[in-house]
Amino acid sequence: MTSSASPVATLRLNPKAERRLKGGHLWIYSNEVDIAATPLRGMQAGSQVVVEAANGKALGTAVVSPEQLICARLISRDSSQQLDASLLVHRLKVAMSSRELWYSNGCYRWVYGDSDGLPGLVIDRFGDVVVIQISSVAMENLRQAVVDAVNKVASPRCIVLKNDGKLRAVEGLPEYVEVVQGALEDNCAPLIENDTRFMAPVIDGQKTGWFYDHRENRAVLNRLVKGKRVLDVFSYVGGWGVQAARHGASEVHCVDASAQALDWVEQNAALNGVEERLHCWEGDAFEVLRQLRENGERFDVVVVDPPAFIPRRKDIKAGEQAYYRLNQQAMRLLNRDGLLVSGSCSMHLGDDRLPDMLRTIGRELDRDVLIQHVGSQGADHPVVPAIPETRYLKAVFSRVLPTR
């Protein structure tokens, strides 16, 4: 369903609440709204409103989620602009042009929500296969317009709606996965990343089937693995491990709790002719790391790239303990002068926390830790400077030495 009518409702802010928006932020919190003048209860989820400062000055147009803490998200600073088919096409073109500057093979995160002026929308492109993930009522209402805009801008062979994310439940939306155009081979989409071939399980895999965000960090590691014995923990479909093998690692061990994920690892290894140098371990990461240590295994490189241990602010303490335990076990498995790559996709983990944990763990294990590189998300996950939450990814590369 596509709405073509101009926004008629108004969202009035409390005095001084417009300061964040004027500073570049795009979110409006429910406690910033003058509910006496513009009651949130009377607004329909997904509707578009004109946002006004307390003095009545228009600040732009937003889509509303009246039941949520973030009750509105700005889509334009032009109060006459609405989110419609025309704006979708324009924003998709702008987003594509920015990705094509960095990645020329048609494999990238095409749309990254708020950063591309399209809150509630994520689109990943795998050449002529496009995977769309919608997480808001506003975008769900525009679902067909999104599909039409994708076709107009990219003309893909296949389009998948991968609408099974947790954020949909928060918005009261049903979960579903549907191929709305074309067909897939084995429910997967082909891609190339850092000269390595993969099949991304876009139907049955996590999120959109692939994680483009660590592309640049994996490229850094690829330069360092020739002749090395590598351990890839939380390997999923082999983004780190298969690339390491493809770039000259002598031996790669991939660890994941999912047997299906490890099957995909093996298939991707075979695609690149490195299956004989790659080994899989199924099981809980912490238990497998403990077992490897008991077995006397040691590695030149250990990569730990877990899921978000801190999904919410209230999980910070428990999540930091999990990151600490994981990196401690990983560091114990390193050979002398080994390399530890420690990743985190938790936006609530402060930038200084991983380096500080590694320092503390090193002292506990009588090791010297030298941080040689700190990476973040790639250019297809652009950051809005005023919204720290749009920058979430960390990758700390540490050389771990015996105490000097």
C-alpha positions in Angstrom: 0.0 0.0 0.0 1.4 3.4 -1.0 0.1 6.6 0.4 0.3 9.6 -1.9 -1.4 12.2 0.4 0.6 14.9 2.0 1.2 14.6 5.8 -1.7 16.3 7.6 -0.9 15.5 11.2 1.6 17.5 13.3 4.1 16.4 15.9 4.9 19.3 18.3 8.1 19.1 20.4 8.6 20.3 23.9 10.7 23.6 24.3 14.3 23.1 23.3 13.7 19.5 22.2 14.6 20.5 18.6 18.3 21.0 19.5 19.3 17.4 18.7 17.5 17.5 15.4 19.2 20.8 14.5 22.5 19.2 15.4 22.0 16.4 12.9 20.1 13.7 14.8 17.1 12.0 13.1 15.3 10.4 16.0 12.5 11.8 18.2 11.9 10.3 21.6 8.5 10.1 23.2 9.5 12.3 26.1 10.4 15.1 23.7 6.9 15.4 22.4 4.3 17.9 23.6 1.6 15.3 24.1 -0.9 17.9 25.3 -0.7 19.7 22.0 -0.2 16.6 19.8 -1.1 13.3 21.6 0.8 10.3 20.4 -2.1 8.1 21.2 -4.1 9.6 18.4 -1.5 8.8 15.8 -1.4 5.7 13.6 1.8 3.7 13.4 3.6 4.3 10.1 1.8 7.6 9.4 3.8 10.6 8.3 3.8 13.9 10.2 5.2 17.4 10.1 7.5 17.9 13.0 7.3 21.3 14.7 9.4 23.0 17.3 7.6 24.4 20.4 7.3 27.8 18.6 5.5 26.2 15.7 8.4 26.3 13.2 8.4 23.3 10.9 11.5 21.1 11.2 10.8 18.4 8.6 8.7 15.3 8.0 8.9 12.1 10.0 7.3 8.7 10.2 5.8 7.7 13.6 5.9 4.7 15.8 3.7 6.1 18.6 4.1 3.2 21.0 7.9 3.1 20.9 10.5 5.1 22.9 11.8 6.3 19.5 8.4 7.5 18.5 9.4 9.2 15.2 12.2 9.2 12.7 12.9 12.2 10.4 12.8 11.4 6.7 13.3 14.9 5.4 14.1 18.4 6.7 11.7 19.7 4.1 8.3 19.8 5.7 6.6 19.5 2.3 8.5 16.3 1.4 6.8 12.9 2.0 8.1 9.4 1.8 6.5 8.1 -1.4 7.4 6.2 -4.6 9.3 9.1 -6.0 11.5 9.7 -2.9 12.2 6.0 -2.7 13.6 5.9 -6.2 15.7 9.0 -5.5 17.1 7.7 -2.3 17.9 4.3 -3.8 19.8 6.0 -6.6 21.8 8.2 -4.2 22.6 5.2 -2.0 23.7 3.1 -5.0 26.0 5.8 -6.3 27.7 6.1 -3.0 28.3 2.3 -2.8 29.5 2.1 -6.4 32.3 4.5 -5.6 33.7 1.8 -3.2 32.6 -1.5 -4.6 32.3 -2.1 -8.3 31.1 -5.8 -8.4 27.5 -5.2 -7.3 27.9 -6.8 -4.0 27.2 -4.5 -1.0 24.7 -3.2 1.5 22.7 -1.0 -0.7 20.5 0.6 2.0 21.4 1.0 5.6 18.3 2.5 7.2 18.5 5.9 8.8 21.9 6.5 7.2 20.4 6.5 3.8 17.2 8.4 4.8 15.1 5.3 4.7 14.5 4.3 8.4 13.2 0.7 8.8 14.7 -0.5 5.5 17.8 -2.6 4.8 18.7 -3.8 1.4 21.6 -6.0 0.4 22.6 -6.5 -3.2 24.2 -9.7 -4.5 24.7 -8.8 -8.1 21.4 -9.5 -9.8 19.8 -10.8 -6.5 18.4 -8.2 -4.0 17.4 -9.0 -0.5 15.0 -6.5 1.2 14.5 -6.4 5.0 11.7 -4.2 6.4 11.4 -3.5 10.1 8.9 -0.7 10.4 5.2 -0.2 9.8 5.9 2.8 7.6 8.1 0.7 5.3 5.7 -2.3 5.4 3.0 0.1 4.1 5.3 1.0 1.3 6.4 -2.6 0.6 5.3 -2.7 -3.1 6.6 0.8 -3.7 10.0 -0.4 -2.4 10.0 -3.4 -4.7 9.0 -1.2 -7.6 11.8 1.3 -6.8 14.4 -1.5 -6.6 13.3 -2.7 -10.0 13.4 0.8 -11.5 16.9 1.5 -10.2 18.6 -1.9 -10.5 16.4 -4.3 -12.6 17.5 -7.4 -10.6 16.7 -10.9 -11.7 15.5 -11.9 -8.2 14.1 -10.1 -5.2 13.7 -11.6 -1.8 11.7 -10.1 1.1 13.6 -11.4 4.2 11.2 -10.0 6.8 11.9 -12.2 9.8 13.9 -9.9 12.0 13.3 -9.3 15.7 12.5 -5.6 15.2 9.3 -6.5 13.3 7.8 -8.0 16.5 8.5 -4.7 18.3 6.5 -3.0 15.6 3.7 -5.6 15.8 4.5 -6.9 12.3 4.3 -10.6 11.2 7.4 -12.4 10.1 7.7 -13.9 6.7 10.3 -14.7 4.0 9.2 -14.6 0.4 10.8 -14.6 -3.1 8.6 -12.0 -4.8 10.5 -12.1 -8.1 12.6 -14.6 -10.0 14.1 -17.7 -8.5 17.1 -18.8 -6.4 19.5 -21.7 -6.8 19.4 -23.7 -3.5 18.0 -20.7 -1.7 21.3 -18.9 -2.0 22.7 -15.9 -3.8 26.3 -15.8 -5.2 28.7 -13.1 -4.3 32.4 -12.2 -4.5 34.2 -10.6 -1.6 37.9 -9.9 -1.5 38.5 -12.2 -4.5 36.7 -15.0 -2.8 33.5 -16.7 -4.0 30.6 -17.4 -1.7 27.0 -18.6 -1.8 25.0 -16.6 0.8 22.0 -18.5 2.3 19.5 -15.6 1.9 16.5 -17.7 2.7 17.6 -19.9 5.6 20.6 -17.9 6.9 21.0 -15.2 9.5 19.7 -11.7 8.7 19.9 -11.2 4.9 22.2 -14.2 4.6 25.5 -12.4 4.6 27.4 -9.8 6.7 29.0 -7.2 4.4 30.0 -5.0 7.4 33.3 -6.8 8.1 34.5 -6.8 4.5 37.4 -4.3 5.1 38.5 -6.1 8.2 38.6 -9.4 6.4 40.6 -7.8 3.7 43.2 -6.7 6.3 43.4 -10.2 7.7 43.8 -11.7 4.2 47.2 -9.9 3.9 48.5 -11.5 7.1 47.5 -15.2 6.9 49.9 -16.7 4.3 51.3 -19.9 5.8 49.5 -19.5 9.1 47.3 -21.8 11.1 44.0 -20.0 11.6 41.1 -20.5 13.9 37.7 -18.8 13.0 35.3 -18.8 15.9 31.6 -18.1 15.2 32.4 -18.7 11.6 28.8 -18.7 10.3 29.3 -19.5 6.5 33.0 -18.9 6.5 33.4 -15.2 5.8 36.7 -15.0 7.7 37.9 -18.6 7.5 37.3 -19.4 3.8 38.8 -16.0 2.8 41.9 -16.8 4.9 42.3 -20.2 3.2 41.8 -18.6 -0.2 44.6 -16.1 0.7 47.2 -18.7 1.6 46.6 -19.9 5.2 48.1 -23.3 5.6 45.2 -24.6 7.7 41.9 -23.1 8.8 39.6 -24.4 11.6 36.0 -23.0 11.7 33.9 -23.2 14.8 30.1 -22.8 14.9 27.1 -24.1 16.9 25.1 -24.7 13.7 25.7 -27.8 11.6 23.9 -26.1 8.7 26.2 -23.1 8.9 29.2 -25.5 8.8 27.8 -27.3 5.8 27.7 -23.9 4.1 31.3 -23.3 5.1 32.3 -26.5 3.4 30.4 -25.6 0.3 32.0 -22.2 0.1 35.4 -23.8 0.7 34.8 -26.1 -2.2 33.8 -23.1 -4.4 37.3 -21.8 -3.9 39.2 -25.1 -4.0 40.4 -24.9 -0.4 38.3 -27.6 1.2 41.4 -29.8 1.9 42.9 -27.0 4.2 39.7 -26.3 6.0 38.2 -28.1 9.0 35.0 -27.6 10.9 34.1 -27.9 14.6 30.5 -28.0 15.6 29.5 -26.9 19.1 29.3 -24.1 21.7 32.2 -21.8 21.1 33.3 -21.6 24.7 33.2 -25.4 25.0 35.1 -25.9 21.7 37.8 -23.4 22.8 38.2 -25.2 26.1 38.4 -28.6 24.3 41.0 -27.3 21.8 43.2 -26.0 24.6 42.9 -29.3 26.5 43.9 -31.0 23.3 47.1 -28.9 23.1 46.0 -27.1 19.9 47.7 -23.8 19.1 47.1 -21.3 16.3 49.0 -18.5 14.7 45.8 -16.5 14.2 42.5 -16.6 16.1 39.5 -14.7 15.0 36.5 -14.3 17.4 33.5 -12.6 15.7 30.5 -13.4 18.0 26.9 -12.3 17.7 26.0 -9.2 19.7 26.5 -10.1 23.4 25.0 -6.7 24.4 21.7 -6.4 22.5 20.3 -3.8 25.0 21.9 -1.3 27.3 20.8 -3.3 30.3 22.9 -6.2 29.1 26.2 -4.3 29.2 27.6 -6.0 32.3 26.8 -9.6 31.3 27.8 -8.9 27.8 31.2 -7.5 28.7 31.8 -10.6 30.9 31.1 -12.8 27.8 33.5 -10.8 25.6 36.1 -11.1 28.3 35.8 -14.8 28.7 35.8 -15.3 24.9 38.9 -13.3 24.3 40.7 -14.9 27.3 40.1 -18.3 25.9 41.1 -17.2 22.4 44.3 -15.7 23.7 45.3 -18.9 25.5 45.2 -20.7 22.1 47.7 -18.5 20.4 51.2 -19.5 19.5 54.1 -17.2 20.6 53.8 -14.0 18.6 50.3 -14.8 17.5 47.5 -12.5 16.1 44.2 -12.1 17.8 41.3 -10.5 15.8 38.6 -9.6 18.2 35.3 -8.5 16.8 32.1 -7.0 18.2 28.8 -5.9 16.6 27.4 -4.6 19.9 26.8 -0.9 19.6 26.5 -0.7 23.4 30.1 -1.8 23.8 32.2 1.3 24.1 35.1 1.8 21.7 37.6 1.6 24.5 36.3 -1.5 26.1 37.7 -4.2 23.8 41.3 -2.8 23.9 41.1 -2.4 27.7 39.9 -6.0 28.0 42.7 -7.3 25.9 45.2 -5.3 27.9 43.9 -6.8 31.2 43.7 -10.4 29.7 47.3 -10.0 28.5 48.5 -9.1 32.0 46.6 -12.0 33.5 48.2 -14.4 31.0 51.7 -12.8 31.3 51.5 -11.6 27.6 52.3 -8.3 26.0 49.4 -7.1 23.8 50.2 -4.7 21.0 47.2 -3.3 19.1 48.2 -2.9 15.5 45.0 -2.1 13.8 41.4 -1.1 14.8 38.7 -1.5 12.1 35.1 -0.6 11.9 32.2 -1.2 9.4 32.7 -0.7 5.7 31.7 2.2 3.5 28.4 0.5 2.7 27.4 1.0 6.3 27.8 4.8 6.5 27.7 6.5 9.9 25.4 9.5 10.8 27.8 11.5 13.0 25.0 12.7 15.3 23.8 9.1 15.8 26.5 7.0 17.5 24.3 3.9 17.2 24.9 3.9 13.4 28.5 3.1 14.1 28.5 -0.3 15.9 31.2 -2.6 14.5 34.6 -3.1 16.1 37.6 -5.2 15.0 40.7 -5.0 17.1 43.9 -6.7 15.6 46.4 -7.5 18.4 49.8 -9.0 18.3 50.2 -11.1 21.4 53.8 -11.7 22.6 55.5 -13.4 25.5 56.3 -10.8 28.1 59.5 -9.0 27.2 
